[in-house]
Amino acid sequence: MVKNKKVHVKVGDEVTIISGSYKNQTGEVRQVNRKTGKVIVQGINLKFKHAKPTTENEIGEIKQLEAPIHHSNMKVN
């Protein structure tokens, strides 16, 4: 049985990052995962995903995605 962690933020909150490489940046919470305690914030912790073409007519692409951050590294504004 997996317990859900108590998370102090909810979807739609405006948060400020208090530690890490994105310190002092603000963004809106888009998604909360209570099982892992991680949060996805709009415009913060961006990672690149390289996708190869699947057919000969299609071209490859580089997608920019937001990676999750632990909820303890942010505070609500």
Biopython code that builds the backbone (N, CA, C, O; Angstrom):
import numpy as np
from Bio.PDB.StructureBuilder import StructureBuilder

atoms = [
    (1, "MET", "N", (0.840, -1.186, 0.000)),
    (1, "MET", "CA", (0.000, 0.000, 0.000)),
    (1, "MET", "C", (0.883, 1.246, 0.000)),
    (1, "MET", "O", (1.744, 1.399, 0.866)),
    (2, "VAL", "N", (0.673, 2.122, -0.955)),
    (2, "VAL", "CA", (1.453, 3.342, -1.080)),
    (2, "VAL", "C", (0.693, 4.477, -0.404)),
    (2, "VAL", "O", (-0.474, 4.730, -0.706)),
    (3, "LYS", "N", (1.383, 5.163, 0.526)),
    (3, "LYS", "CA", (0.749, 6.298, 1.196)),
    (3, "LYS", "C", (1.002, 7.564, 0.390)),
    (3, "LYS", "O", (2.075, 7.750, -0.184)),
    (4, "ASN", "N", (0.006, 8.420, 0.360)),
    (4, "ASN", "CA", (0.161, 9.716, -0.286)),
    (4, "ASN", "C", (0.799, 10.682, 0.691)),
    (4, "ASN", "O", (0.390, 10.766, 1.850)),
    (5, "LYS", "N", (1.815, 11.422, 0.218)),
    (5, "LYS", "CA", (2.492, 12.394, 1.059)),
    (5, "LYS", "C", (1.678, 13.677, 1.115)),
    (5, "LYS", "O", (0.947, 14.008, 0.181)),
    (6, "LYS", "N", (1.815, 14.389, 2.215)),
    (6, "LYS", "CA", (1.155, 15.678, 2.341)),
    (6, "LYS", "C", (1.989, 16.714, 1.595)),
    (6, "LYS", "O", (3.173, 16.887, 1.885)),
    (7, "VAL", "N", (1.379, 17.400, 0.639)),
    (7, "VAL", "CA", (2.060, 18.391, -0.183)),
    (7, "VAL", "C", (1.420, 19.741, 0.085)),
    (7, "VAL", "O", (0.196, 19.867, 0.064)),
    (8, "HIS", "N", (2.247, 20.757, 0.339)),
    (8, "HIS", "CA", (1.729, 22.070, 0.730)),
    (8, "HIS", "C", (1.334, 22.959, -0.445)),
    (8, "HIS", "O", (0.930, 24.103, -0.234)),
    (9, "VAL", "N", (1.438, 22.466, -1.667)),
    (9, "VAL", "CA", (1.032, 23.252, -2.844)),
    (9, "VAL", "C", (-0.063, 22.513, -3.588)),
    (9, "VAL", "O", (-0.213, 21.299, -3.451)),
    (10, "LYS", "N", (-0.821, 23.251, -4.372)),
    (10, "LYS", "CA", (-1.873, 22.645, -5.188)),
    (10, "LYS", "C", (-1.817, 23.262, -6.584)),
    (10, "LYS", "O", (-1.143, 24.270, -6.800)),
    (11, "VAL", "N", (-2.519, 22.659, -7.510)),
    (11, "VAL", "CA", (-2.526, 23.118, -8.893)),
    (11, "VAL", "C", (-3.088, 24.535, -8.956)),
    (11, "VAL", "O", (-4.132, 24.830, -8.374)),
    (12, "GLY", "N", (-2.376, 25.408, -9.674)),
    (12, "GLY", "CA", (-2.801, 26.793, -9.819)),
    (12, "GLY", "C", (-2.093, 27.754, -8.889)),
    (12, "GLY", "O", (-2.195, 28.966, -9.076)),
    (13, "ASP", "N", (-1.367, 27.248, -7.877)),
    (13, "ASP", "CA", (-0.627, 28.123, -6.959)),
    (13, "ASP", "C", (0.560, 28.763, -7.663)),
    (13, "ASP", "O", (1.168, 28.154, -8.544)),
    (14, "GLU", "N", (0.889, 29.987, -7.275)),
    (14, "GLU", "CA", (2.088, 30.665, -7.735)),
    (14, "GLU", "C", (3.180, 30.382, -6.710)),
    (14, "GLU", "O", (3.030, 30.716, -5.535)),
    (15, "VAL", "N", (4.285, 29.764, -7.149)),
    (15, "VAL", "CA", (5.348, 29.357, -6.222)),
    (15, "VAL", "C", (6.678, 29.984, -6.623)),
    (15, "VAL", "O", (6.891, 30.348, -7.779)),
    (16, "THR", "N", (7.579, 30.101, -5.627)),
    (16, "THR", "CA", (8.946, 30.556, -5.838)),
    (16, "THR", "C", (9.877, 29.410, -5.474)),
    (16, "THR", "O", (9.706, 28.784, -4.428)),
    (17, "ILE", "N", (10.857, 29.130, -6.318)),
    (17, "ILE", "CA", (11.835, 28.083, -6.066)),
    (17, "ILE", "C", (12.850, 28.628, -5.058)),
    (17, "ILE", "O", (13.365, 29.732, -5.237)),
    (18, "ILE", "N", (13.141, 27.863, -4.002)),
    (18, "ILE", "CA", (14.029, 28.357, -2.947)),
    (18, "ILE", "C", (15.384, 27.662, -2.929)),
    (18, "ILE", "O", (16.260, 28.062, -2.163)),
    (19, "SER", "N", (15.586, 26.623, -3.757)),
    (19, "SER", "CA", (16.899, 25.991, -3.832)),
    (19, "SER", "C", (17.092, 25.369, -5.201)),
    (19, "SER", "O", (16.126, 25.060, -5.899)),
    (20, "GLY", "N", (18.361, 25.187, -5.580)),
    (20, "GLY", "CA", (18.679, 24.592, -6.864)),
    (20, "GLY", "C", (19.062, 25.638, -7.894)),
    (20, "GLY", "O", (19.212, 26.818, -7.577)),
    (21, "SER", "N", (19.217, 25.190, -9.131)),
    (21, "SER", "CA", (19.680, 26.086, -10.192)),
    (21, "SER", "C", (18.612, 27.089, -10.620)),
    (21, "SER", "O", (18.940, 28.079, -11.274)),
    (22, "TYR", "N", (17.364, 26.866, -10.276)),
    (22, "TYR", "CA", (16.271, 27.784, -10.620)),
    (22, "TYR", "C", (15.849, 28.632, -9.420)),
    (22, "TYR", "O", (14.710, 29.094, -9.364)),
    (23, "LYS", "N", (16.744, 28.839, -8.468)),
    (23, "LYS", "CA", (16.452, 29.586, -7.249)),
    (23, "LYS", "C", (15.956, 30.992, -7.579)),
    (23, "LYS", "O", (16.463, 31.641, -8.493)),
    (24, "ASN", "N", (14.956, 31.455, -6.820)),
    (24, "ASN", "CA", (14.336, 32.786, -6.915)),
    (24, "ASN", "C", (13.496, 32.985, -8.169)),
    (24, "ASN", "O", (13.079, 34.111, -8.437)),
    (25, "GLN", "N", (13.231, 31.942, -8.946)),
    (25, "GLN", "CA", (12.335, 32.061, -10.091)),
    (25, "GLN", "C", (10.929, 31.655, -9.669)),
    (25, "GLN", "O", (10.755, 30.827, -8.775)),
    (26, "THR", "N", (9.926, 32.244, -10.320)),
    (26, "THR", "CA", (8.543, 31.956, -9.966)),
    (26, "THR", "C", (7.824, 31.315, -11.136)),
    (26, "THR", "O", (8.201, 31.496, -12.294)),
    (27, "GLY", "N", (6.781, 30.562, -10.814)),
    (27, "GLY", "CA", (5.976, 29.924, -11.838)),
    (27, "GLY", "C", (4.700, 29.371, -11.235)),
    (27, "GLY", "O", (4.524, 29.365, -10.017)),
    (28, "GLU", "N", (3.815, 28.907, -12.100)),
    (28, "GLU", "CA", (2.533, 28.367, -11.663)),
    (28, "GLU", "C", (2.592, 26.841, -11.647)),
    (28, "GLU", "O", (3.154, 26.222, -12.551)),
    (29, "VAL", "N", (2.007, 26.244, -10.615)),
    (29, "VAL", "CA", (1.988, 24.793, -10.487)),
    (29, "VAL", "C", (1.025, 24.217, -11.513)),
    (29, "VAL", "O", (-0.137, 24.618, -11.570)),
    (30, "ARG", "N", (1.508, 23.268, -12.333)),
    (30, "ARG", "CA", (0.682, 22.649, -13.372)),
    (30, "ARG", "C", (0.201, 21.268, -12.954)),
    (30, "ARG", "O", (-0.898, 20.857, -13.329)),
    (31, "GLN", "N", (1.017, 20.538, -12.175)),
    (31, "GLN", "CA", (0.667, 19.161, -11.818)),
    (31, "GLN", "C", (1.339, 18.810, -10.501)),
    (31, "GLN", "O", (2.462, 19.240, -10.238)),
    (32, "VAL", "N", (0.647, 18.020, -9.663)),
    (32, "VAL", "CA", (1.180, 17.572, -8.382)),
    (32, "VAL", "C", (1.072, 16.056, -8.325)),
    (32, "VAL", "O", (0.004, 15.495, -8.572)),
    (33, "ASN", "N", (2.184, 15.388, -7.997)),
    (33, "ASN", "CA", (2.192, 13.942, -7.811)),
    (33, "ASN", "C", (2.361, 13.670, -6.317)),
    (33, "ASN", "O", (3.454, 13.832, -5.774)),
    (34, "ARG", "N", (1.283, 13.259, -5.658)),
    (34, "ARG", "CA", (1.318, 13.074, -4.209)),
    (34, "ARG", "C", (2.050, 11.801, -3.798)),
    (34, "ARG", "O", (2.501, 11.702, -2.657)),
    (35, "LYS", "N", (2.179, 10.830, -4.691)),
    (35, "LYS", "CA", (2.898, 9.597, -4.347)),
    (35, "LYS", "C", (4.391, 9.851, -4.199)),
    (35, "LYS", "O", (5.024, 9.316, -3.289)),
    (36, "THR", "N", (4.963, 10.671, -5.093)),
    (36, "THR", "CA", (6.396, 10.949, -5.030)),
    (36, "THR", "C", (6.713, 12.272, -4.350)),
    (36, "THR", "O", (7.865, 12.519, -3.994)),
    (37, "GLY", "N", (5.708, 13.132, -4.163)),
    (37, "GLY", "CA", (5.931, 14.439, -3.555)),
    (37, "GLY", "C", (6.550, 15.438, -4.513)),
    (37, "GLY", "O", (7.128, 16.435, -4.080)),
    (38, "LYS", "N", (6.437, 15.185, -5.810)),
    (38, "LYS", "CA", (7.043, 16.073, -6.793)),
    (38, "LYS", "C", (5.991, 16.896, -7.514)),
    (38, "LYS", "O", (4.833, 16.495, -7.635)),
    (39, "VAL", "N", (6.426, 18.064, -7.991)),
    (39, "VAL", "CA", (5.526, 19.047, -8.587)),
    (39, "VAL", "C", (6.115, 19.508, -9.911)),
    (39, "VAL", "O", (7.332, 19.658, -10.027)),
    (40, "ILE", "N", (5.270, 19.734, -10.912)),
    (40, "ILE", "CA", (5.699, 20.315, -12.180)),
    (40, "ILE", "C", (5.266, 21.777, -12.190)),
    (40, "ILE", "O", (4.087, 22.092, -12.025)),
    (41, "VAL", "N", (6.246, 22.666, -12.389)),
    (41, "VAL", "CA", (6.002, 24.109, -12.389)),
    (41, "VAL", "C", (6.235, 24.634, -13.799)),
    (41, "VAL", "O", (7.216, 24.272, -14.450)),
    (42, "GLN", "N", (5.338, 25.481, -14.263)),
    (42, "GLN", "CA", (5.397, 26.015, -15.620)),
    (42, "GLN", "C", (6.640, 26.888, -15.806)),
    (42, "GLN", "O", (6.849, 27.851, -15.067)),
    (43, "GLY", "N", (7.470, 26.538, -16.809)),
    (43, "GLY", "CA", (8.645, 27.337, -17.144)),
    (43, "GLY", "C", (9.863, 27.081, -16.278)),
    (43, "GLY", "O", (10.867, 27.777, -16.430)),
    (44, "ILE", "N", (9.814, 26.106, -15.371)),
    (44, "ILE", "CA", (10.921, 25.819, -14.456)),
    (44, "ILE", "C", (11.426, 24.402, -14.698)),
    (44, "ILE", "O", (10.638, 23.502, -14.991)),
    (45, "ASN", "N", (12.739, 24.198, -14.576)),
    (45, "ASN", "CA", (13.396, 22.893, -14.704)),
    (45, "ASN", "C", (13.125, 22.269, -16.073)),
    (45, "ASN", "O", (12.625, 21.148, -16.173)),
    (46, "LEU", "N", (13.462, 23.011, -17.115)),
    (46, "LEU", "CA", (13.222, 22.561, -18.484)),
    (46, "LEU", "C", (14.294, 21.567, -18.925)),
    (46, "LEU", "O", (15.485, 21.795, -18.715)),
    (47, "LYS", "N", (13.866, 20.471, -19.533)),
    (47, "LYS", "CA", (14.743, 19.435, -20.064)),
    (47, "LYS", "C", (14.422, 19.244, -21.541)),
    (47, "LYS", "O", (13.326, 19.574, -21.993)),
    (48, "PHE", "N", (15.379, 18.712, -22.288)),
    (48, "PHE", "CA", (15.196, 18.477, -23.720)),
    (48, "PHE", "C", (14.990, 16.994, -23.984)),
    (48, "PHE", "O", (15.675, 16.153, -23.401)),
    (49, "LYS", "N", (14.048, 16.675, -24.863)),
    (49, "LYS", "CA", (13.762, 15.308, -25.284)),
    (49, "LYS", "C", (13.988, 15.248, -26.786)),
    (49, "LYS", "O", (13.313, 15.941, -27.546)),
    (50, "HIS", "N", (14.944, 14.413, -27.220)),
    (50, "HIS", "CA", (15.254, 14.260, -28.627)),
    (50, "HIS", "C", (14.448, 13.092, -29.177)),
    (50, "HIS", "O", (14.539, 11.976, -28.666)),
    (51, "ALA", "N", (13.658, 13.347, -30.220)),
    (51, "ALA", "CA", (12.814, 12.312, -30.823)),
    (51, "ALA", "C", (13.303, 12.024, -32.233)),
    (51, "ALA", "O", (13.444, 12.933, -33.051)),
    (52, "LYS", "N", (13.558, 10.761, -32.505)),
    (52, "LYS", "CA", (13.978, 10.355, -33.844)),
    (52, "LYS", "C", (12.762, 10.265, -34.758)),
    (52, "LYS", "O", (11.643, 10.067, -34.284)),
    (53, "PRO", "N", (12.973, 10.409, -36.072)),
    (53, "PRO", "CA", (11.850, 10.248, -36.994)),
    (53, "PRO", "C", (11.380, 8.791, -37.021)),
    (53, "PRO", "O", (12.195, 7.871, -36.960)),
    (54, "THR", "N", (10.078, 8.590, -37.114)),
    (54, "THR", "CA", (9.529, 7.238, -37.114)),
    (54, "THR", "C", (9.339, 6.693, -38.524)),
    (54, "THR", "O", (9.366, 5.477, -38.716)),
    (55, "THR", "N", (9.151, 7.546, -39.498)),
    (55, "THR", "CA", (9.015, 7.120, -40.898)),
    (55, "THR", "C", (9.977, 7.931, -41.755)),
    (55, "THR", "O", (10.596, 8.880, -41.274)),
    (56, "GLU", "N", (10.101, 7.561, -43.011)),
    (56, "GLU", "CA", (11.035, 8.276, -43.886)),
    (56, "GLU", "C", (10.583, 9.697, -44.187)),
    (56, "GLU", "O", (11.422, 10.573, -44.395)),
    (57, "ASN", "N", (9.285, 9.946, -44.216)),
    (57, "ASN", "CA", (8.782, 11.285, -44.529)),
    (57, "ASN", "C", (8.809, 12.230, -43.336)),
    (57, "ASN", "O", (8.736, 13.447, -43.506)),
    (58, "GLU", "N", (8.911, 11.692, -42.164)),
    (58, "GLU", "CA", (8.849, 12.509, -40.955)),
    (58, "GLU", "C", (10.251, 12.995, -40.581)),
    (58, "GLU", "O", (11.243, 12.338, -40.896)),
    (59, "ILE", "N", (10.329, 14.134, -39.916)),
    (59, "ILE", "CA", (11.618, 14.642, -39.454)),
    (59, "ILE", "C", (11.702, 14.504, -37.941)),
    (59, "ILE", "O", (10.679, 14.444, -37.258)),
    (60, "GLY", "N", (12.916, 14.455, -37.425)),
    (60, "GLY", "CA", (13.110, 14.386, -35.984)),
    (60, "GLY", "C", (12.838, 15.735, -35.334)),
    (60, "GLY", "O", (12.724, 16.752, -36.018)),
    (61, "GLU", "N", (12.737, 15.738, -34.029)),
    (61, "GLU", "CA", (12.466, 16.989, -33.338)),
    (61, "GLU", "C", (13.086, 16.976, -31.939)),
    (61, "GLU", "O", (13.424, 15.926, -31.394)),
    (62, "ILE", "N", (13.221, 18.161, -31.389)),
    (62, "ILE", "CA", (13.705, 18.325, -30.030)),
    (62, "ILE", "C", (12.585, 18.992, -29.246)),
    (62, "ILE", "O", (12.219, 20.134, -29.527)),
    (63, "LYS", "N", (12.034, 18.275, -28.255)),
    (63, "LYS", "CA", (10.954, 18.814, -27.434)),
    (63, "LYS", "C", (11.528, 19.332, -26.121)),
    (63, "LYS", "O", (12.466, 18.758, -25.569)),
    (64, "GLN", "N", (10.957, 20.414, -25.636)),
    (64, "GLN", "CA", (11.366, 20.969, -24.356)),
    (64, "GLN", "C", (10.261, 20.670, -23.344)),
    (64, "GLN", "O", (9.126, 21.116, -23.512)),
    (65, "LEU", "N", (10.593, 19.910, -22.288)),
    (65, "LEU", "CA", (9.624, 19.477, -21.292)),
    (65, "LEU", "C", (9.996, 20.000, -19.916)),
    (65, "LEU", "O", (11.168, 20.251, -19.634)),
    (66, "GLU", "N", (8.999, 20.162, -19.066)),
    (66, "GLU", "CA", (9.242, 20.554, -17.690)),
    (66, "GLU", "C", (9.391, 19.300, -16.836)),
    (66, "GLU", "O", (8.513, 18.437, -16.836)),
    (67, "ALA", "N", (10.482, 19.201, -16.121)),
    (67, "ALA", "CA", (10.732, 18.055, -15.255)),
    (67, "ALA", "C", (10.221, 18.372, -13.849)),
    (67, "ALA", "O", (10.160, 19.541, -13.468)),
    (68, "PRO", "N", (9.853, 17.346, -13.071)),
    (68, "PRO", "CA", (9.330, 17.596, -11.724)),
    (68, "PRO", "C", (10.398, 18.044, -10.737)),
    (68, "PRO", "O", (11.573, 17.705, -10.873)),
    (69, "ILE", "N", (9.969, 18.813, -9.740)),
    (69, "ILE", "CA", (10.813, 19.295, -8.644)),
    (69, "ILE", "C", (10.146, 18.867, -7.339)),
    (69, "ILE", "O", (8.918, 18.843, -7.253)),
    (70, "HIS", "N", (10.938, 18.530, -6.330)),
    (70, "HIS", "CA", (10.369, 18.135, -5.042)),
    (70, "HIS", "C", (9.688, 19.333, -4.378)),
    (70, "HIS", "O", (10.171, 20.461, -4.472)),
    (71, "HIS", "N", (8.579, 19.081, -3.716)),
    (71, "HIS", "CA", (7.780, 20.168, -3.159)),
    (71, "HIS", "C", (8.487, 20.925, -2.047)),
    (71, "HIS", "O", (8.109, 22.057, -1.745)),
    (72, "SER", "N", (9.503, 20.331, -1.427)),
    (72, "SER", "CA", (10.225, 21.021, -0.344)),
    (72, "SER", "C", (11.148, 22.103, -0.867)),
    (72, "SER", "O", (11.648, 22.910, -0.084)),
    (73, "ASN", "N", (11.390, 22.145, -2.182)),
    (73, "ASN", "CA", (12.269, 23.153, -2.761)),
    (73, "ASN", "C", (11.519, 24.382, -3.258)),
    (73, "ASN", "O", (12.062, 25.156, -4.047)),
    (74, "MET", "N", (10.286, 24.574, -2.812)),
    (74, "MET", "CA", (9.508, 25.728, -3.258)),
    (74, "MET", "C", (8.637, 26.250, -2.125)),
    (74, "MET", "O", (8.327, 25.542, -1.167)),
    (75, "LYS", "N", (8.255, 27.518, -2.267)),
    (75, "LYS", "CA", (7.336, 28.123, -1.295)),
    (75, "LYS", "C", (6.213, 28.813, -2.055)),
    (75, "LYS", "O", (6.400, 29.263, -3.186)),
    (76, "VAL", "N", (5.059, 28.890, -1.432)),
    (76, "VAL", "CA", (3.895, 29.525, -2.046)),
    (76, "VAL", "C", (4.014, 31.032, -1.874)),
    (76, "VAL", "O", (4.349, 31.510, -0.790)),
    (77, "ASN", "N", (3.740, 31.790, -2.948)),
    (77, "ASN", "CA", (3.765, 33.268, -2.864)),
    (77, "ASN", "C", (2.505, 33.778, -2.216)),
    (77, "ASN", "O", (2.339, 34.988, -2.057)),
]
sb = StructureBuilder()
sb.init_structure("model")
sb.init_model(0)
sb.init_chain("A")
sb.init_seg("    ")
for serial, (resi, resn, name, xyz) in enumerate(atoms, 1):
    if name == "N":
        sb.init_residue(resn, " ", resi, " ")
    sb.init_atom(name, np.array(xyz, "f"), 0.0, 1.0, " ", f" {name:<3s}", serial, name[0])
structure = sb.get_structure()
